[in-house]
Amino acid sequence: MKEWNTIPTVPIYGLQVSKMNMDDTVEYLEQSIKKGKPQQIITANPIMIMTALEQPAYMQVMKNAELLVPDGAGLVWAASTCGQPVAERVAGYDLLHRLMDRGQALHWKVYLLGSTPEVIQATATRLKSLYPHTLVVGYRDGFFGPDQDAQIIAEIRSLAPDLLFVARGADTQEPWIGTYKQELGVPIIMGVGGSFDVISGKTKRAPKLFQKLRLEWFYRLLKEPTRYKRMLALPKFALKVLKDKENVVKVH
């Protein structure tokens, strides 16, 4: 097993995005669980980068995360365009499943937080079926306010999971994790966006062809046209990268 002293990264607008492939990412996170120090894993995409460039507080949340993996195909393209390619896209949905699978032999404990009551229950049931030896020790929906944070943190701490997967709104998911990761004390805390919707069967993941062509975003747009305003960040990001090509990967 490799010993990780430093993670190979490419700076995208000052954010250090991992260049590791999926296998190395899983191995790195396994070692992180053994060390036990809380880490926030962000599955980064162009929409997040654009938000960070517009909102200094969000930029700080992303800079404070211990690992940014290139979830969005646009980040893979940007790194390659600027001459510092990453090994491959590390999709958050796939990383979640890889970690659940790795946890079977190591008897990891998992807590699921977020989405609706129906979706989170269905997700827990599905993951227990797929990975019976990775213990789902608890779950709850994402409909709670700041007045309930302390209670939820206490519950999670009492169960001492190795992994905490969080699926909340795009504007709250990463800031919430960043604010409470030390109090939570979970070795690996990862925002997983809409992954619970797919795992539970509420929505379908893009077909393999769309994934191969790096068009998952387009498939989601076709299925959910109301996302178009959020999706406008994608062409804006691409145009910005092309315009700033010489400076994108400079350390800010």
Secondary structure as GFF3:
##gff-version 3
##sequence-region A 1 252
A	DSSP	beta_strand	9	12	.	.	.	ID=ss1
A	DSSP	beta_strand	15	18	.	.	.	ID=ss2
A	DSSP	alpha_helix	22	35	.	.	.	ID=ss3
A	DSSP	beta_strand	39	44	.	.	.	ID=ss4
A	DSSP	alpha_helix	46	54	.	.	.	ID=ss5
A	DSSP	alpha_helix	56	64	.	.	.	ID=ss6
A	DSSP	beta_strand	67	70	.	.	.	ID=ss7
A	DSSP	alpha_helix	73	81	.	.	.	ID=ss8
A	DSSP	alpha_helix	92	106	.	.	.	ID=ss9
A	DSSP	beta_strand	109	114	.	.	.	ID=ss10
A	DSSP	alpha_helix	117	130	.	.	.	ID=ss11
A	DSSP	beta_strand	135	140	.	.	.	ID=ss12
A	DSSP	three_ten_helix	146	148	.	.	.	ID=ss13
A	DSSP	alpha_helix	149	159	.	.	.	ID=ss14
A	DSSP	beta_strand	163	167	.	.	.	ID=ss15
A	DSSP	alpha_helix	173	184	.	.	.	ID=ss16
A	DSSP	beta_strand	188	191	.	.	.	ID=ss17
A	DSSP	alpha_helix	195	200	.	.	.	ID=ss18
A	DSSP	alpha_helix	208	212	.	.	.	ID=ss19
A	DSSP	alpha_helix	216	223	.	.	.	ID=ss20
A	DSSP	three_ten_helix	225	227	.	.	.	ID=ss21
A	DSSP	alpha_helix	228	231	.	.	.	ID=ss22
A	DSSP	alpha_helix	233	243	.	.	.	ID=ss23
###
